[in-house]
Amino acid sequence: MKDKQFENERQGNGWLERVAEQSWEPELLISGLAIYATVQLPDVFESALYYYQYNLQTSDGFIDLGLPSVIIASSVTAIKLLNYAFILHFIIRAFWVGLIGLNSVFPKGIQYDKLQYSDLYKKEMAKRIGQSGDFLKGADRLASVIFSVAFTVVLLLFAIGFVYSIFFVLMNISKVILPEDVYDIYSKILYGVLITFFLLGALLTPILNMERFRSKEKFARLHLKITWYLSVAIFPFVLRPLQYLMLNFLSNIPLKKFYLFAGVFFVFFMGMNLNNILKYGGVNFFNPRSYYSEFSNTGVLNQNFYESSFDDFQIKSPLIDDPIQKAGSYLPIFIPYPKKLDLKLEVFCNFEAPADTLYRFERRNLANEMRLECMNGFYSFSVNDSIALAGNLLFHSNRLTGQKGFAGNYYLPASLEQGQYVFNIRQAIVDESDAFRDSIGRMKEYDFDIPFWIE
């Protein structure tokens, strides 16, 4: 019976080894597809973030603004790292295939005895480089490890992103259901509980795994429960395959080397992630020019201020048709209408619905007239903050992105001479945050200055 079991295991292992020997073919195919996918995906995630910010975001709090930015930035960072990993894997595996071809041409590999070098040189080269079989195995192992690490990162970040997304959805549902004051208390309590839970888990896990504790069954059992259930909370659906991969690495790589690699990877990941978070927040983390613009819109020519040169996913600020205008003509402008602007307009407009006694089309017409009247009072337009411009905004759907907003044509006085000017868009002051400008002169969120030239 034992002999038969041993024979079955031997045959099973032989099948597994044969599959492993041929794994380079699907690895190359998967890597090629993954490289293509990871190049395309950041644009998809960024587009999703901009869609959310424009159509769904209602305020600038952590849940509404910070958490989605962190989720998208982390996802984009992970995708970029995966792209680098798959490119590296593809290069190494392709190099390995080249070595296979070279080995078929020269099956004996490097014949050190035929080299016209000193005995010492040949001996040292044989020791440091080895034979072709060793070189092939080394390249094969490195490619396989990189491939496995890449998929470990995929599983890891998929699980964390899923938990983040569930938390984000539940918090927004709670925000709709609960009164504002109750929601504030609820969110603070929930944040405190979650932070305490994860901090205790992060502190207790390494302590309980110390040799003096893990040798005792009650502490070992407590360590198992904490790590398992904490992992279930953070990595649902992918816990078992993720643990399988991680335990493989931990049991086959020296602990110091594993922690060194994990530390370097973590620092690299967090650096890229911070850069992406700041980028989505409109902040340039590193300014390599001593006299270049720093965190200010003053004197900045942004191509996405002009419809003729617009190339972004979404219109995030007002834009005019072209930087070159003519005196005595009308300057067209489009102002996007993000969802969070509702909070300002609800305070400013004091909107009252038309009487129910009117016909439906009459109510709609009156409502539109009142909304436009509100918008034309909410925004003001001028040149160089001194020449007020006359015009009226109308509802408009932009032809470039399909975004809803307001469009208008503002008359540029014929007295304007040739030269550079600034088209100013200012909003009404609704609350204290609208009147605030920080120490380095950054503009309010809905204030814009667009440079243009009179020809």
Beta strands, then each sheet from edge to edge (+ up, - down):
strand 1: 319-320
strand 2: 324-325
strand 3: 330-336
strand 4: 379-383
strand 5: 387-388
strand 6: 393-397
strand 7: 404-411
strand 8: 419-427
strand 9: 448-454
sheet 1: 1+ 3- 7+ 6-
sheet 2: 2+ 9+ 8- 4+ 5-
end
